[in-house]
Amino acid sequence: MKRTTAAADDAGTGAEETGPRYLRIHRTLAERIAGGAYPVGSLMPTETELGEEFSTSRFTVREALRCLTEDGYVERRQGMGTRVLSARPQVRYHQSFESLQELFQVAVDTYMVVLGHQPVILEAELAERIGGRTGERWIRVDGVRWTGPGGRPICYIQSYVPERFEALVPQFADHQGSFFDLLERRSREVIEEAQQEIRAVEMPLPISRQLGLPAGALALQLLRRYVTNSGILIASFNWHAADQMTYKMRIRRSRQPPE
């Protein structure tokens, strides 16, 4: 297998050597795949080997490989390594969560652009879906989540925030992280659980335009409600292009103690 050194890669990147280290490693590995250093169908070096080459931790390498997986360059299977699938990035986006911390990490690793916010009076159907009451005043925040500055759009997000947090909403625009984390920290209302619904629906035209999709595009709509002892902290509709999104989950059998 053709190998290149980190020093050689660094020499050619110049001004591009910016940002978190895992993203710099991700760019280097993507360039190698595109250039044929890691041919389609081949196995990439292990996390340990890449960690030694780039003089960094396995955690940093793992994050870089996760980005390659999300971009469609590679697939990763436990016990089988990292196999190259494509020499070019694919548009599919994968999500798999087992904890609130993983949801938080996705918000940190991507880039959110807030388009604006406005008060809304909840109608019956919307109130039922987000966990409010008909006639209540909430704040709707619209935005687009991107893979990164200058990257590609991942999804359109409509977040609904109870009126009691209205003073915190302007902070969303400058916050690169999860909105639920900001609200939880500032309000000191602890999230007890996150509830999720997934539907396949037609994407509204204003949303499809924001994502660069044609009219009538199908969406995978993820609705998440973050619940505290005081009620809903925030509820968000995430609109993904149906043919560009894969949602994964694992279900394990609970182990009951013997009687």
CORBELCOR-V573607 format. One record per run of one state. SS is the DSSP state (A for helix, B for strand, O for the rest). FROM is the first residue (numbers start at 0). LEN is the number of residues. Records with the same first field share a line. If there is no record, write none. Layout:
# CORBELCOR-V573607
SS = FROM-LEN / FROM-LEN
This chain:
# CORBELCOR-V573607
O = 0-5 / 16-4 / 35-7 / 43-3 / 54-3 / 70-3 / 77-3 / 84-8 / 96-3 / 109-1 / 121-2 / 130-6 / 146-6 / 174-4 / 187-3 / 202-2 / 210-7 / 228-2 / 248-11
A = 5-11 / 20-15 / 46-8 / 57-13 / 99-10 / 123-7 / 162-12 / 178-9 / 204-6 / 241-3
B = 42-1 / 73-4 / 80-4 / 92-4 / 110-11 / 136-10 / 152-10 / 190-12 / 217-11 / 230-11 / 244-4
